Every structure is written in C-alpha cells, then in structure tokens.
Amino acid sequence: MDQYAVVIDNVKKSFGGVHALKNIDLKVKHGTIHAIVGENGAGKSTLMKILSGIYIKDSGTIAINGKEVHFTSPKQSRENNIGIIYQELALSPDLTVAENIFLGDLGFGGLFINWKKMNQKAGRVLSNLGFQIPPTARLGSLSVAYQQMVEIAKSLARDVKILILDEPSAVLSSREIDILFSQLKLLKGQGVTILYISHRLDEIFAIADAITVIKDGETVTDLDPKTCTEEDIISSMVGRKFENLYPAKNSPGEEVILEVRGMSTKSLLNDINLIARKGEIVGLAGLVGSGRTEISRCLFGLDRMSSGKVFKNGKEINIKHPADAMRQGIGLVPENRKEQGAILSRPIRENMTLSSLKRVCYKFGIINYRNEKSFSEKSRQRLAIKLGSIEDPISSLSGGNQQKVVIAKWLNTDCDLLILDEPTRGVDVGAKVEIYNVIHELAKKGYAIIVISSEMIEVISLAHRVYVMSEGSITTELQGPQITEENIMRFAIPKRALA
C-alpha cells in the first residue's frame, strides 16, 4: 500500500436521515492527478470536506501515506499536508493579494509583519503560477478568474503534499486553464498528489491519470482515461447512456427580436452591433474579460451605455433599470446564480415567481398562495425539476436544479428574449443535457436566446450564430460551418497577444 497517498475504505456520512455517503472506496497513487466525477449531489464535495477535516466521517477508514487518520478539524488535515481549494472562494476581498495568500501566518512565525518579505514571497508564488498579479493589489479589485488564481496560490504557499481542487476551472478562460494545467502537471512532477473534481470531461481526459466515478454516495467504478470514452464516464455517472449531449438545432425564423447598434460603455464595450432573431440561439464567445457579460448587463439595465441604441421588435427602447428590461420582455439568467439569480434561503416556490408577482397576487398586492403554488408546480413539471417540496429552500437543490428554477422564473413572465450567462456552470453532465434540452425547446417556441459560455464546445454545439469578442469589441460573426474552435480562438485572442 506504500504506492498510495490516499486510501479510503467504506466511508459513510449521514446528515440527519440523509445518507450523503453510503460506501466510498478510493485509492489514489502518489504523484498522480486523480479525477473524481459524479452528478451534483453524488457526494464528491462531502468526501472532500471529510478529507479536509470540515466534516467528520461516521464510519470507515482513511489512510494518508499509509497511516490511518481520523480528522476532527481542518487543522489536523493541514498538519498532514493536505490543501483544498473549494468551488466557492474563501478569500477576503478587502485585503491585499499577499495578505490573502499568507492570512494564516502574516508574521511568518515572528511577532511583526514583514510587509516587504511577504509581498516578495507572494510575488514568487504567483509568478510560478504564470500570473503577474501585483501582491499589493486589493483582492476585490481583481476579476473572479484572478481571484481563483490567488486561491490556488494560497494553498501552494504551504508545503502541501496532497492538493484537492473542487471545480477550479469554473471561472477560468481556456487560456487560463492551460496555465493552471501546466502548474498542476509541474506539481505532479514534484511529487504532489492531486485530487481533481470537475464536471468538464474534456479537462478530465486532458489532465487525469485515473478516474473514480461516484453516484448517490457510493463508488461506482474506477476508469482509465487512456482507455475509456466520454460515454463510459457519462453512463457510469447517470446510470444511462446519452446518444448525444446536444439536441439537433432548430431552424430559426427571420423576425428580428433584438437589434443593438453601436453599444459602448465608458469602461469596456466599444461599438457593439448584434441581432437576435425569433427562435434563434446566439452565442457570445471570448476570453474572460472580453466584454460578454457586460453586454448582458447593459441589455438588462444593470450597466449604462455611454452611446448606442437598442431596438426590440423593431422599436427603439431605453433601458435604464432592470424593471425597464422586464417590461420590454427581456430576461437574464446571470453568471452567478447564488448571488444574483436566486435567494438561497427562500422557498423554491418564491424563487420561481419573483419576476411575476403580479400574476400571483390579488388586486391589492397580497400574494395568492394558491396561485403561486400552482404556478410553481407547473414550472416544476415543465422543466422536470427534481425537488422534495416547492416549500424547501432553493439551497437544498443541486446546482442543475437551482439553475432550472432560475430559468423557470423567467418563463412565468412575458419575455421573448432570454439571456443566459454561463447557463451550465457548476452542474453535472446529466443536468447539462437537461438544460440544453430546455434551451432548444424554448428556441422552438420562438424565444430569442443569447448564450454566453466559457465552454467553447457548448457555444459551438448550441448556437446558430456566434459573435466572438475580444477586449470589449466584436471581432467577427460566425455561422454554420464557420463555427469552429479554431475560428473562435483566432478572433478571441487579443492581437497584441499574437504579436
């Protein structure tokens, strides 16, 4: 057993009457990158939190480097040289980058903080990651992608021997993912053992030495990425086979629902021109920071245009506030559903009707709970949302079902233009397929849909047309056979980066 850095045998964990982990077995070899895959709610994160000492296992055994351990606190996990990077960033936005990296030991064992030494050491750690991020910069001023790099640097600043990453690439562009992978391979070469959780199967094949599939709190199978296929992983994860992840594209109409002319902002966007037709799925592709989300924010009244015009169904409209956008039939599923798309502590029922309260209220603004429950139940059936009760908080749902609730919120309105910003971020393959089907069904019913996604294959497979962005401008429009990864990257990379 000396060849294994981590050995988990028959580990179980329950929360009340819910069995999060029923029987987990896992063997991870020293100096390898071992992928853990499974649907949302399969138990991946629970297992990682047991390894990091946040949760205490109910039964079973865990051995680290051949020695049985029983963690009751994160401190014990850290003492065994285990580092973990969660999907939700654990950083302090008002502190500097260097302060975040060394937050656990700002004085390096001394009584006073040596700012110069701390900044220099933070700079070296960041440089080794391939990022020139100023150590003295306030963390909150950085993009989410750069904050993720700081989170990784924070873990690497300690002498970790086992590094756990939970969806580390969710907020990174393809170029940044390449840098991350290069660093992880370097760490592997230095003997670091890496447990890698991701829903992106292309990442798994690109980086993993071994794969373990978890379903419903149990280990299903171990796979070799050199010999298995994407279909093997998917069928093991969801218990059934998918002939195709993406539905066949429908034929859009000619009627123009949205037209944007010369949209610019003071901060980034420059002369944006685009259209979206009835029944059409339009993709916005580009690197992180290219301006894709900024377009959605302007169209929904969250950001102000400095110049330009927006036409809806042939009529010029003036959007200064989200309420204006909603009145014009525009809906937005935002990039960060947990902070901007849903109220996690409130019931599913309320989240489904937030944007259409007039439809479920009596004349004097009092909510008709019977109507609200009826609306919610119809939405649940329409989108096949898996839930216990519509009275449960939305936080009780998996990521994929949370996203369906956020989409359902707009289907109860009169919107005919739906903007989806990263619609499948953080959801498993099975839920992705269901969301893809929802998107195509909406397109068939005549919705004009704008999809923003960092997953290139998603844009390529969903969209009828793709606008590629770079540094706040649309660099090209692709359609039909022109929509390829090579073409998107050619026009997405800033010209000075190619020089």
Secondary structure, 3 states (H helix, E strand, C coil): CCCEEEEEEEEEEEECCEEEEEEEEEEEECCCEEEEECCCCCCHHHHHHHHCCCCCCCEEEEEECCEEECCCCHHHHHHCCEEEECCCCCCCCCCEHHHHHCCCCCCCCCCCCCHHHHHHHHHHHHHHCCCCCCCCCEHHHCCHHHHHHHHHHHHHCCCCCEEEEECCCCCCCHHHHHHHHHHHHHHHHCCCEEEEECCCHHHHHHHCCEEEEEECCEEEEEECCCCCCHHHHHHHHHCCCCCCCCCCCCCCCCCEEEEEEEEECCCCCCCEEEEEECCCEEEEEECCCCCHHHHHHHHCCCCCCCEEEEEECCEEECCCCHHHHHHCCEEEECCCHHHHHCCCCCEHHHHHHHHHHHHHECCCCCECHHHHHHHHHHHHHHHCCCCCCCCCEHHHCCHHHHHHHHHHHHHCCCCCEEEEECCCCCCCHHHHHHHHHHHHHHHHCCCEEEEECCCHHHHHHHCCEEEEEECCEEEEEEEHHHCCHHHHHHHHCCHHHHC
